[in-house]
Amino acid sequence: MAMIDRFLGKLIRRGTLQLIDHRGAIHNFGTPAPGFPDITVRLADAGVARFIALRPRLGAGEAFMDGRLIIERGDVMDLIALVRANAPWEKGGQLKPRGPVRRAAKAVAGRINQFNNARTSQANVAHHYDLDDRLYDLFLDADKQYSCAYYTDPANSLEQAQDDKMAHIATKLALQPGQRVLDIGCGWGGMALYLNRVADVDVLGITLSQEQLKVARERAEAAGVADRVRFELIDYRALTGRFDRIVSVGMFEHVGAPQFAAFFRQCRDLLSDDGVMLLHTIGRMGGPGSTDAFTTKYIFPGGYIPALSEIVQASEPARMIVTDVETLRLHYAHTLRAWYHRTLAKQAEIEALYDARFFRMWTFYLAGATAAFEHGGMCNYQVQLTRSRHALPITRDYMVEAEARYRG
């Protein structure tokens, strides 16, 4: 217990954590503070304290999944929020390996993990997106938007926020009727169908997920637009042709830093001379980093969240012009909290699909991600790029006008 006592004693200052060890002894950390939760956890066996202390992120997640870390007051969202709120990114807080050797080793391992060739990329996508479709139906909105929503008001419903997200993105594409649009990483087809509906454009959506492809094609057929909104199972690197617009939402996180430059070269080759591209991605504030061990092992193998500097630098050799950048700071936190509460409400159904361990893994993932956007270094970037400096109006007025029209 000495190791974890030292760790928690230094970390938990505001809010309280009561830790009950396997013998029943009580260890208290922190002091009550407004806005900070008060949590009680129990360790089920003698080895779990050291197990967590040696690898806090992965160890805590696995101990919670296996029922060795039991939360008796509060829930996993509260527990992770307490830890992360005591080390906010803005004040220099971090929960990363200390020491140059450990940091270097983690960085090297991360780059190896991100070497995503076409075969590896499809396997990585299948790991997360080819889960039982009924799981996503239980916690996503009706349109199955599995990316950061856009909250014009934090009180808005998830459905409203996701619809507003699509309007916000469509606005930045400066669409014209009849244009040809490419959607890289099209998910279950919601964005492609939306763009066709509101802007009268033809869309090709590409994915590496068999399950998403099936649903997207079914949706296009049901909407009677399968001749204008098509979906294909193909890697972006294998695609040919030219498009007036390219949109990519929540896919760049799966590209991997070693492929960033190749991604933008391919996008330039696919984009018409006066074309416009909108990249919507989770991003990290500050400089480059590494993916935490829990996310790599259980959620997004091969994934990496880019810094804004990495996005811009990778686009430069392709001579892509960054024409607009927006940082969405708290929108994904609101989105993730909505997903988390919907997941809790569907516990019985999710455990029936998988088991209790999977349910605990999923809630740990959503809770950890929420804390990363509320207190850690995560945000979302929307980056607009063109091949020509003349492709768009020289002021942003067109965005305001188009967004009002799409929302109407």
Secondary structure, DSSP 8 states (H G I E B T S, - for coil): -HHHHHHHHHH--BEEEEEE-TTS-EEEEEE--TTS-EEEEEE-STTHHHHHHHSHHHHHHHHHHTTSEEEEES-HHHHHHHHHHTS-GGGT---S--SHHHHHHHHHHHHHHT---HHHHHHHHHHHHTS-HHHHHHHS-TT---S----SSTTS-HHHHHHHHHHHHHHHHT--TT-EEEEES-TTSHHHHHHHHHH--EEEEEES-HHHHHHHHHHHHHHT-TTTEEEEE--GGG--S-EEEEEEES-GGGT-GGGHHHHHHHHHHHEEEEEEEEEEEEEESSS-----HHIIIII-TT----BHHHHHHHHTTTT-EEEEEEEESSHHHHHHHHHHHHHHHTHHHHHHHS-HHHHHHHHHHHHHHHHHHHTSSEEEEEEEEES-TTSS-SSSHHHHHHHHHHH-
